[in-house]
Amino acid sequence: MTASRCSPPPRTAPEEVRHARFTLAQVHVDDAELPLLQADLLVVRREETEDLDWELVATSPPVVALEQAPCRLTMAVLEDGRLLRGAALVVRSDDQRHVFRGAGDLDGLTEADGLGDPA
């Protein structure tokens, strides 16, 4: 009996992913300021879609948990003070940790953020 040789699957080029991370100085959920200990926003652009993926993870002093619901976020970037705005969903929230998932465009990004336009 002869051993059969299996060839590996053809290699595909890795998809291009661009990302930017922002430390935030201030976050407003709808019209209410969320007191912060720390907040980081991660924005990702994948080459196969024109849409941005973005997520905000924030830690606050103990406050009331936010309901899982759509909201509008306004975020001030610590480094340069500019405002980023977009619709989001509260993914999870307890009295100190809050995770929001972007639900559309994120206004306020610039070319210097390195996300580029989709190919």
mmCIF file of the C-alpha atoms, coordinates in Angstrom:
data_MODEL
# 
_entry.id   MODEL 
# 
loop_
_atom_site.group_PDB 
_atom_site.id 
_atom_site.type_symbol 
_atom_site.label_atom_id 
_atom_site.label_alt_id 
_atom_site.label_comp_id 
_atom_site.label_asym_id 
_atom_site.label_entity_id 
_atom_site.label_seq_id 
_atom_site.pdbx_PDB_ins_code 
_atom_site.Cartn_x 
_atom_site.Cartn_y 
_atom_site.Cartn_z 
_atom_site.occupancy 
_atom_site.B_iso_or_equiv 
_atom_site.pdbx_formal_charge 
_atom_site.auth_seq_id 
_atom_site.auth_comp_id 
_atom_site.auth_asym_id 
_atom_site.auth_atom_id 
_atom_site.pdbx_PDB_model_num 
ATOM 1   C CA . MET A 1 1   ? 0.000   0.000  0.000  1.00 0.00 ? 1   MET A CA 1 
ATOM 2   C CA . THR A 1 2   ? 1.401   3.373  -0.938 1.00 0.00 ? 2   THR A CA 1 
ATOM 3   C CA . ALA A 1 3   ? 0.954   6.433  1.148  1.00 0.00 ? 3   ALA A CA 1 
ATOM 4   C CA . SER A 1 4   ? -0.967  9.200  -0.539 1.00 0.00 ? 4   SER A CA 1 
ATOM 5   C CA . ARG A 1 5   ? 0.339   12.708 -0.325 1.00 0.00 ? 5   ARG A CA 1 
ATOM 6   C CA . CYS A 1 6   ? -2.039  15.500 0.467  1.00 0.00 ? 6   CYS A CA 1 
ATOM 7   C CA . SER A 1 7   ? -1.104  18.932 -0.674 1.00 0.00 ? 7   SER A CA 1 
ATOM 8   C CA . PRO A 1 8   ? -1.800  21.820 1.637  1.00 0.00 ? 8   PRO A CA 1 
ATOM 9   C CA . PRO A 1 9   ? -4.650  24.125 0.703  1.00 0.00 ? 9   PRO A CA 1 
ATOM 10  C CA . PRO A 1 10  ? -3.606  27.041 -1.479 1.00 0.00 ? 10  PRO A CA 1 
ATOM 11  C CA . ARG A 1 11  ? -2.494  30.074 0.479  1.00 0.00 ? 11  ARG A CA 1 
ATOM 12  C CA . THR A 1 12  ? -4.587  33.159 0.241  1.00 0.00 ? 12  THR A CA 1 
ATOM 13  C CA . ALA A 1 13  ? -3.292  36.610 0.882  1.00 0.00 ? 13  ALA A CA 1 
ATOM 14  C CA . PRO A 1 14  ? -4.106  37.824 4.386  1.00 0.00 ? 14  PRO A CA 1 
ATOM 15  C CA . GLU A 1 15  ? -6.880  40.375 4.485  1.00 0.00 ? 15  GLU A CA 1 
ATOM 16  C CA . GLU A 1 16  ? -5.752  43.885 5.198  1.00 0.00 ? 16  GLU A CA 1 
ATOM 17  C CA . VAL A 1 17  ? -6.937  45.265 8.509  1.00 0.00 ? 17  VAL A CA 1 
ATOM 18  C CA . ARG A 1 18  ? -6.274  48.816 9.631  1.00 0.00 ? 18  ARG A CA 1 
ATOM 19  C CA . HIS A 1 19  ? -6.980  49.920 13.155 1.00 0.00 ? 19  HIS A CA 1 
ATOM 20  C CA . ALA A 1 20  ? -6.744  52.909 15.439 1.00 0.00 ? 20  ALA A CA 1 
ATOM 21  C CA . ARG A 1 21  ? -6.970  53.038 19.233 1.00 0.00 ? 21  ARG A CA 1 
ATOM 22  C CA . PHE A 1 22  ? -8.013  56.119 21.163 1.00 0.00 ? 22  PHE A CA 1 
ATOM 23  C CA . THR A 1 23  ? -7.870  56.833 24.880 1.00 0.00 ? 23  THR A CA 1 
ATOM 24  C CA . LEU A 1 24  ? -10.886 58.942 25.753 1.00 0.00 ? 24  LEU A CA 1 
ATOM 25  C CA . ALA A 1 25  ? -11.118 61.828 28.188 1.00 0.00 ? 25  ALA A CA 1 
ATOM 26  C CA . GLN A 1 26  ? -14.914 62.024 28.234 1.00 0.00 ? 26  GLN A CA 1 
ATOM 27  C CA . VAL A 1 27  ? -17.901 59.956 27.108 1.00 0.00 ? 27  VAL A CA 1 
ATOM 28  C CA . HIS A 1 28  ? -21.535 61.021 26.824 1.00 0.00 ? 28  HIS A CA 1 
ATOM 29  C CA . VAL A 1 29  ? -24.193 58.337 26.437 1.00 0.00 ? 29  VAL A CA 1 
ATOM 30  C CA . ASP A 1 30  ? -27.089 60.088 24.758 1.00 0.00 ? 30  ASP A CA 1 
ATOM 31  C CA . ASP A 1 31  ? -27.024 63.351 26.726 1.00 0.00 ? 31  ASP A CA 1 
ATOM 32  C CA . ALA A 1 32  ? -25.619 62.026 30.016 1.00 0.00 ? 32  ALA A CA 1 
ATOM 33  C CA . GLU A 1 33  ? -21.919 62.109 30.853 1.00 0.00 ? 33  GLU A CA 1 
ATOM 34  C CA . LEU A 1 34  ? -20.505 58.751 31.935 1.00 0.00 ? 34  LEU A CA 1 
ATOM 35  C CA . PRO A 1 35  ? -17.970 59.370 34.740 1.00 0.00 ? 35  PRO A CA 1 
ATOM 36  C CA . LEU A 1 36  ? -14.716 57.679 33.706 1.00 0.00 ? 36  LEU A CA 1 
ATOM 37  C CA . LEU A 1 37  ? -11.761 55.968 35.277 1.00 0.00 ? 37  LEU A CA 1 
ATOM 38  C CA . GLN A 1 38  ? -10.605 54.757 31.850 1.00 0.00 ? 38  GLN A CA 1 
ATOM 39  C CA . ALA A 1 39  ? -12.070 54.469 28.341 1.00 0.00 ? 39  ALA A CA 1 
ATOM 40  C CA . ASP A 1 40  ? -10.569 53.021 25.168 1.00 0.00 ? 40  ASP A CA 1 
ATOM 41  C CA . LEU A 1 41  ? -12.060 53.100 21.684 1.00 0.00 ? 41  LEU A CA 1 
ATOM 42  C CA . LEU A 1 42  ? -10.868 50.630 19.045 1.00 0.00 ? 42  LEU A CA 1 
ATOM 43  C CA . VAL A 1 43  ? -11.756 51.305 15.398 1.00 0.00 ? 43  VAL A CA 1 
ATOM 44  C CA . VAL A 1 44  ? -11.093 48.721 12.673 1.00 0.00 ? 44  VAL A CA 1 
ATOM 45  C CA . ARG A 1 45  ? -11.427 48.830 8.891  1.00 0.00 ? 45  ARG A CA 1 
ATOM 46  C CA . ARG A 1 46  ? -11.317 45.529 7.007  1.00 0.00 ? 46  ARG A CA 1 
ATOM 47  C CA . GLU A 1 47  ? -10.694 45.513 3.281  1.00 0.00 ? 47  GLU A CA 1 
ATOM 48  C CA . GLU A 1 48  ? -13.763 43.408 2.467  1.00 0.00 ? 48  GLU A CA 1 
ATOM 49  C CA . THR A 1 49  ? -16.254 45.995 3.725  1.00 0.00 ? 49  THR A CA 1 
ATOM 50  C CA . GLU A 1 50  ? -16.778 49.732 3.584  1.00 0.00 ? 50  GLU A CA 1 
ATOM 51  C CA . ASP A 1 51  ? -18.191 49.747 7.124  1.00 0.00 ? 51  ASP A CA 1 
ATOM 52  C CA . LEU A 1 52  ? -16.041 50.460 10.145 1.00 0.00 ? 52  LEU A CA 1 
ATOM 53  C CA . ASP A 1 53  ? -16.132 48.181 13.171 1.00 0.00 ? 53  ASP A CA 1 
ATOM 54  C CA . TRP A 1 54  ? -15.715 49.999 16.452 1.00 0.00 ? 54  TRP A CA 1 
ATOM 55  C CA . GLU A 1 55  ? -16.034 49.230 20.135 1.00 0.00 ? 55  GLU A CA 1 
ATOM 56  C CA . LEU A 1 56  ? -15.751 51.306 23.280 1.00 0.00 ? 56  LEU A CA 1 
ATOM 57  C CA . VAL A 1 57  ? -14.751 49.722 26.583 1.00 0.00 ? 57  VAL A CA 1 
ATOM 58  C CA . ALA A 1 58  ? -15.109 52.035 29.577 1.00 0.00 ? 58  ALA A CA 1 
ATOM 59  C CA . THR A 1 59  ? -14.553 51.695 33.308 1.00 0.00 ? 59  THR A CA 1 
ATOM 60  C CA . SER A 1 60  ? -16.332 54.073 35.667 1.00 0.00 ? 60  SER A CA 1 
ATOM 61  C CA . PRO A 1 61  ? -16.667 54.581 39.386 1.00 0.00 ? 61  PRO A CA 1 
ATOM 62  C CA . PRO A 1 62  ? -19.699 52.609 40.597 1.00 0.00 ? 62  PRO A CA 1 
ATOM 63  C CA . VAL A 1 63  ? -22.784 53.911 38.790 1.00 0.00 ? 63  VAL A CA 1 
ATOM 64  C CA . VAL A 1 64  ? -26.033 52.374 37.688 1.00 0.00 ? 64  VAL A CA 1 
ATOM 65  C CA . ALA A 1 65  ? -25.696 49.736 34.953 1.00 0.00 ? 65  ALA A CA 1 
ATOM 66  C CA . LEU A 1 66  ? -26.859 50.867 31.521 1.00 0.00 ? 66  LEU A CA 1 
ATOM 67  C CA . GLU A 1 67  ? -29.656 48.987 29.791 1.00 0.00 ? 67  GLU A CA 1 
ATOM 68  C CA . GLN A 1 68  ? -28.825 46.950 26.701 1.00 0.00 ? 68  GLN A CA 1 
ATOM 69  C CA . ALA A 1 69  ? -30.231 49.351 24.139 1.00 0.00 ? 69  ALA A CA 1 
ATOM 70  C CA . PRO A 1 70  ? -29.279 51.595 21.236 1.00 0.00 ? 70  PRO A CA 1 
ATOM 71  C CA . CYS A 1 71  ? -27.672 54.899 22.199 1.00 0.00 ? 71  CYS A CA 1 
ATOM 72  C CA . ARG A 1 72  ? -25.749 57.821 20.747 1.00 0.00 ? 72  ARG A CA 1 
ATOM 73  C CA . LEU A 1 73  ? -22.142 58.259 21.921 1.00 0.00 ? 73  LEU A CA 1 
ATOM 74  C CA . THR A 1 74  ? -20.115 61.464 21.970 1.00 0.00 ? 74  THR A CA 1 
ATOM 75  C CA . MET A 1 75  ? -16.493 60.838 22.921 1.00 0.00 ? 75  MET A CA 1 
ATOM 76  C CA . ALA A 1 76  ? -13.645 63.317 23.507 1.00 0.00 ? 76  ALA A CA 1 
ATOM 77  C CA . VAL A 1 77  ? -10.188 62.017 22.537 1.00 0.00 ? 77  VAL A CA 1 
ATOM 78  C CA . LEU A 1 78  ? -7.643  62.575 25.321 1.00 0.00 ? 78  LEU A CA 1 
ATOM 79  C CA . GLU A 1 79  ? -4.712  63.262 22.970 1.00 0.00 ? 79  GLU A CA 1 
ATOM 80  C CA . ASP A 1 80  ? -6.194  66.103 20.915 1.00 0.00 ? 80  ASP A CA 1 
ATOM 81  C CA . GLY A 1 81  ? -9.612  66.923 22.397 1.00 0.00 ? 81  GLY A CA 1 
ATOM 82  C CA . ARG A 1 82  ? -11.538 66.236 19.204 1.00 0.00 ? 82  ARG A CA 1 
ATOM 83  C CA . LEU A 1 83  ? -15.003 64.734 19.351 1.00 0.00 ? 83  LEU A CA 1 
ATOM 84  C CA . LEU A 1 84  ? -15.990 61.387 17.857 1.00 0.00 ? 84  LEU A CA 1 
ATOM 85  C CA . ARG A 1 85  ? -19.703 60.635 17.513 1.00 0.00 ? 85  ARG A CA 1 
ATOM 86  C CA . GLY A 1 86  ? -21.757 57.647 16.490 1.00 0.00 ? 86  GLY A CA 1 
ATOM 87  C CA . ALA A 1 87  ? -24.695 55.383 17.098 1.00 0.00 ? 87  ALA A CA 1 
ATOM 88  C CA . ALA A 1 88  ? -23.944 52.354 19.250 1.00 0.00 ? 88  ALA A CA 1 
ATOM 89  C CA . LEU A 1 89  ? -25.481 49.517 21.224 1.00 0.00 ? 89  LEU A CA 1 
ATOM 90  C CA . VAL A 1 90  ? -24.843 48.835 24.892 1.00 0.00 ? 90  VAL A CA 1 
ATOM 91  C CA . VAL A 1 91  ? -23.491 45.280 24.720 1.00 0.00 ? 91  VAL A CA 1 
ATOM 92  C CA . ARG A 1 92  ? -23.043 44.845 28.449 1.00 0.00 ? 92  ARG A CA 1 
ATOM 93  C CA . SER A 1 93  ? -22.858 47.033 31.484 1.00 0.00 ? 93  SER A CA 1 
ATOM 94  C CA . ASP A 1 94  ? -22.551 46.485 35.195 1.00 0.00 ? 94  ASP A CA 1 
ATOM 95  C CA . ASP A 1 95  ? -22.030 49.236 37.722 1.00 0.00 ? 95  ASP A CA 1 
ATOM 96  C CA . GLN A 1 96  ? -18.400 49.818 36.621 1.00 0.00 ? 96  GLN A CA 1 
ATOM 97  C CA . ARG A 1 97  ? -17.654 48.200 33.256 1.00 0.00 ? 97  ARG A CA 1 
ATOM 98  C CA . HIS A 1 98  ? -19.424 49.221 30.069 1.00 0.00 ? 98  HIS A CA 1 
ATOM 99  C CA . VAL A 1 99  ? -19.036 47.864 26.539 1.00 0.00 ? 99  VAL A CA 1 
ATOM 100 C CA . PHE A 1 100 ? -20.533 49.582 23.495 1.00 0.00 ? 100 PHE A CA 1 
ATOM 101 C CA . ARG A 1 101 ? -20.516 48.277 19.922 1.00 0.00 ? 101 ARG A CA 1 
ATOM 102 C CA . GLY A 1 102 ? -20.670 50.744 17.040 1.00 0.00 ? 102 GLY A CA 1 
ATOM 103 C CA . ALA A 1 103 ? -23.882 50.603 15.024 1.00 0.00 ? 103 ALA A CA 1 
ATOM 104 C CA . GLY A 1 104 ? -22.876 52.697 12.037 1.00 0.00 ? 104 GLY A CA 1 
ATOM 105 C CA . ASP A 1 105 ? -20.514 55.459 11.044 1.00 0.00 ? 105 ASP A CA 1 
ATOM 106 C CA . LEU A 1 106 ? -18.160 57.192 13.437 1.00 0.00 ? 106 LEU A CA 1 
ATOM 107 C CA . ASP A 1 107 ? -17.944 60.930 12.813 1.00 0.00 ? 107 ASP A CA 1 
ATOM 108 C CA . GLY A 1 108 ? -14.777 62.867 13.624 1.00 0.00 ? 108 GLY A CA 1 
ATOM 109 C CA . LEU A 1 109 ? -12.110 60.520 12.251 1.00 0.00 ? 109 LEU A CA 1 
ATOM 110 C CA . THR A 1 110 ? -9.364  62.066 10.134 1.00 0.00 ? 110 THR A CA 1 
ATOM 111 C CA . GLU A 1 111 ? -6.987  60.804 7.466  1.00 0.00 ? 111 GLU A CA 1 
ATOM 112 C CA . ALA A 1 112 ? -4.184  60.985 10.038 1.00 0.00 ? 112 ALA A CA 1 
ATOM 113 C CA . ASP A 1 113 ? -5.885  58.174 12.014 1.00 0.00 ? 113 ASP A CA 1 
ATOM 114 C CA . GLY A 1 114 ? -4.532  55.747 9.398  1.00 0.00 ? 114 GLY A CA 1 
ATOM 115 C CA . LEU A 1 115 ? -7.758  53.936 8.669  1.00 0.00 ? 115 LEU A CA 1 
ATOM 116 C CA . GLY A 1 116 ? -7.811  54.965 5.003  1.00 0.00 ? 116 GLY A CA 1 
ATOM 117 C CA . ASP A 1 117 ? -10.644 54.369 2.620  1.00 0.00 ? 117 ASP A CA 1 
ATOM 118 C CA . PRO A 1 118 ? -11.848 50.866 1.829  1.00 0.00 ? 118 PRO A CA 1 
ATOM 119 C CA . ALA A 1 119 ? -10.140 49.351 -1.206 1.00 0.00 ? 119 ALA A CA 1 
# 
